[in-house]
Amino acid sequence: MFQRFGQDTFAEKKPLIALRRMIWLYFVLLIGEVALRKWIVSSLGAPLLVIRDPLVLLISLQAVGCRRFPVSGAVVAYFLLLSSSTLLALFQMIAVGQLDSVRSPKNAQPI
């Protein structure tokens, strides 16, 4: 009935567990993406670089929702900069045709 200080209920722990899993996924993607870019599919360097950015946006939003991340003017500026650079990178990859090389590497144009 009464909750002791410092103990979270299961409903409060669920978003925190999701946050921890996303952070571990980020580290796995970091190591895996570097290995893929270096040894397996080096021609897909640009698309592989953009994979982690949306995950960082989700981690930031989840951390703010869990109240584990401070919200200040600098953090809001960082979030806006990160989201705009992610959108710009995706737009540039579509405009240059780099994403076409993912579907058909024979027709890919070098950058």
For each residue, the residues with C-beta under 8 A, 3 or more apart:
1:
2:
3: 7 9
4: 7
5:
6:
7: 3 4
8: 12 13 16
9: 3 12 13
10: 13 14
11: 14
12: 8 9 15 16
13: 8 9 10 16 17
14: 10 11 17 18
15: 12 18 19 62 65 66
16: 8 12 13 19 20 66 68
17: 13 14 20 21
18: 14 15 21 22 62
19: 15 16 22 23 59 62 63 66 68
20: 16 17 23 24
21: 17 18 24 25
22: 18 19 25 26 55 58 59 62
23: 19 20 26 27 59
24: 20 21 27 28
25: 21 22 28 29 55
26: 22 23 29 30 52 55 56 59
27: 23 24 30 31
28: 24 25 31 32
29: 25 26 32 33 51 52 55
30: 26 27 33 34 52
31: 27 28 34 35
32: 28 29 35 36
33: 29 30 36 37 48 49 51 52
34: 30 31 37 38
35: 31 32 38 39 40
36: 32 33 39 40 41 44 48
37: 33 34 40 41 42 44 45 48 49
38: 34 35 42
39: 35 36 42
40: 35 36 37
41: 36 37 44 48
42: 37 38 39 45
43: 101 105 108
44: 36 37 41 47 48 101 102
45: 37 42 48 49
46: 49 50 93 98 111
47: 44 50 51 93 98 99 101 102
48: 33 36 37 41 44 45 51
49: 33 37 45 46 52 89
50: 46 47 53 54 86 89 90 93
51: 29 33 47 48 54 55
52: 26 29 30 33 49 55 56
53: 50 56 57 82 85 86 89
54: 50 51 57 58 86
55: 22 25 26 29 51 52 58 59
56: 26 52 53 59 60 82
57: 53 54 60 61 79 82 83 86
58: 22 54 55 61 62
59: 19 22 23 26 55 56 62 63
60: 56 57 63 64 69 79 82
61: 57 58 64 65
62: 15 18 19 22 58 59 65 66
63: 19 59 60 66 68 69
64: 60 61 67 68 69 71
65: 15 61 62
66: 15 16 19 62 63 69
67: 64
68: 16 19 63 64
69: 60 63 64 66 75
70: 75
71: 64 75 76
72: 75 76
73: 76 77
74: 77 78
75: 69 70 71 72 78 79
76: 71 72 73 79 80
77: 73 74 80 81
78: 74 75 81 82
79: 57 60 75 76 82 83
80: 76 77 83 84
81: 77 78 84 85
82: 53 56 57 60 78 79 85 86
83: 57 79 80 86 87
84: 80 81 87 88
85: 53 81 82 88 89
86: 50 53 54 57 82 83 89 90
87: 83 84 90 91
88: 84 85 91 92
89: 49 50 53 85 86 92 93
90: 50 86 87 93 94
91: 87 88 94 95
92: 88 89 95 96 98
93: 46 47 50 89 90 96 98 99
94: 90 91 97 98 99
95: 91 92
96: 92 93 109 111
97: 94 100 101 108 109
98: 46 47 92 93 94 101 102 108 111
99: 47 93 94 102 103
100: 97 103 104 107 108
101: 43 44 47 97 98 104 105 107 108 109
102: 44 47 98 99 105
103: 99 100
104: 100 101 107 108
105: 43 101 102 108
106:
107: 100 101 104
108: 43 97 98 100 101 104 105
109: 96 97 101
110:
111: 46 96 98
